[in-house]
């Protein structure tokens, strides 16, 4: 089963609500097989050729992930984005002393522009506005109302490892880190893949959305706050 076909067919059935602090590891890309293929293609094709093939590679991403892609993974709290957000929250009253401001300012000084995803920041005033209005605004929203799915525009994603533990993947990583820092009790994760060994042990015969969904209550329960 392909990942995209699974997500399309499963819809909300593949979403679990968990205590984010219970998801301790960062898996990385939600297209691990495709990412490896892209790295291989880069050795033999120009970048424009790789970009041309990338959509087809992503469409071919399997839902069942081979064991070779599950090596040692960093803790969510060890990632650079987590450290940036943790430090930003510690410097809410003095943003110019934050690590994130210093890094963006260094980029601005060396290249004339600082970036956050597709956002371009061309002055220190724009950096401060981004950190204050956008990032701290998001943090304050999480503090007061929790994670609002209607405001995100996409689902944060995760995969299941061989032992049935969730690992955070791409999409919504900054929001997820904020939820961990604030120790929110509930946060949604769309499951976009599972370790082949876990699938082999828990799914009899051909994988279907219905068989997979039947396993999710146990996965969700082990990632909730005790008594929650």
N, C-alpha and C positions, 0 to 999 in steps of 0.2 A: 504494500500500500504506500502511495506517495504522500508526503507530508501535506501538501496543499489540498489534495483530494480528501484527506482525513479531516483537516480543519474545516473545509467547506461542508462536509457531510455531518460532522459532529456538532458544530456550532457551540451553544452554551453547555452542551453535555460534556465538553472537554475542559470546562473551567472549574477550578477548585478554589475555595476561599480558605486562606491559611493565615496563621500568624507569621508575618514575614521573617521575624527573627529565628524561626525554626528552619529556615532554608539557609544553610550555612555556606554552601559552595557555589562558586560562579563557574558555570560550564563553558561560557564563551558564546561563539556563534550558534544561532539556531539552525544554521545550515552547515554542520560540520563536514559532511561528506562532500557537498558542493564546494566548500571552501578549500578542501584538499585538492579537488579537481582543478580549481582555479589556479592554485599554486603550481600544479604540474603544467598547466597550459601556459603559464607565464614564462616557462623555460623555453618554449618553442614558438610562441606566437607574440606578435606585437600587442600592446595594450588595447588597441582598438578592436583587434580580433577577439581578445578575451572578453571585452565589454559586450561584443555582439553575441557571444555565446552564453553570457551570464544568466539571462532570463530562462533559457532552456535548462541550464544546469540547476537553477533553483526549483524549477518545476519538477525536476527528476529527483529531488531530495527525498530519501526514504523516511518513513515514520519510524521504522525499527532501525536503531542505530547500532552498527557493529561495535563490538567490545573495544576494538583498537582505538576508538576515539575517546574512551574514558580512561585517561591517565590521571596523574596527580593534578588536582585543580585547586586554585587559590580560594581562600575564604572570601566571602563577600566583603568582610571588614578589612581585608588586605588589599582590596582593589584601589586604584588611584582615585576613582570617582568617589568612593566612600570617604577616603581621607580628605578630599576637597570639600565635601559636604559637611563632614564632621567639624573640620576647621572653620568653615564658613559660619556654622551655627555658633561656634565659640567666639566669633568676632562679629556678631550681628550689630554691635554698637560701634564698630571701628572696621569697616569693610576694607579699608586700605591696608590694614595689617593682616588680612587673610591671605592664605596661600594661593587661593584661586585668583585674587586680584593681582598678586605679584606675578603669577604665571601669565595671565592675560596681558599684563603691562609689559612683560618681557617680550612677548610675541609682537605686541604693537610697536615696541621700540625697534625690533630687529627687522620686521617685514612691513610695517605700516598698517597692519590689520591684525585683529585678534578674532578668533572664531569660536562659536559654540554650535555644533552641528551646522545648520545652514545660516545661522545668524552671524552677521558680520559687524564687528565693533571697531569703530575707526577713531575713537578718542577715549581718554580716561573717563570722561563724563558718561559715555555710552557703556563702558565697562561697569561703572558704579550703578547705573540705571538697570543694567541686566541683572547684576547680583542682588540689588535691592528689590526692584519691582517684580522681576520674573522669578528668581530662585527663592528669595526670602518670602515672596508672595505665595509661592507654591507651598513652601514649608508651613506658613501660617494657615493656609487653607487646610492642609493635612491635620494640623493641630486642632482646628476647630470642627471640621466636618469629616475627617478621615479621607479615604480615597474615593473620589467621585468618578465612576466609570464614564459618565456622560460627558465629562470635561477632558478626558484623555485622548479620545480619537483612535485608540488602538489598545490591544491587550498586551500587558506584560506577559512574557512567556517563560516556560520552564520545561525541563525534561526529567524523566524518571531514571534513576541509576539502577544498578543491578540489585541493590538491596531494597528498592522501593522508596528511596529518599528523593526528594525534589532537588534539582539543581537549577539555579537561575540562568537563563539564556538571554540573548539580545531582545530588545524592545522593552522600553520602560525601565531601564536600569537605574536612572537617577531617581525616578519616583519610588522605585523599590528600595533604594538605599535610604531615602528619606523616611519611608515607612519603618525600616529597621531601626534607624536612629531614634525615631519617636516611639518605637515599640507598639505600633498599632496592632490591635487585636485581629483585624481582618483585612485581607488584601487578595485580589483575584489574580490567578495565574492560569493562563491558557496552556495546556499540555501539548507540545508540538513534537514530541518524540519520546522513545523509551529504549532503554538498553536491551539488546537482543536476549540476554540471559533472563531478565525480568519477564519479558514477553513469553519466552519459552516455558517458564515456570507457571505463569498465571493465565495464559490464554491457550485454551485447547483448540487445536485445529487452526483454521484460517482466521486471521485477525479481522474482526469487524468492529464498527463503532459501538454496537450494542455490548459486545463482550468486553471491550475496553472500559466503557462507561460503568459497567457493573463492578469494576475493580476500584473505581475512584473514591467511593465512600471511605474505604480503609486508608487510602493514601491521604485523603483530606483529614481524617481523624488524627492520624499520627503527626500532622503538622498544625494542629490547633493548640491554643493555650490550654493547659490542663484544666479541666472543668469548664472549658468554654464551648 
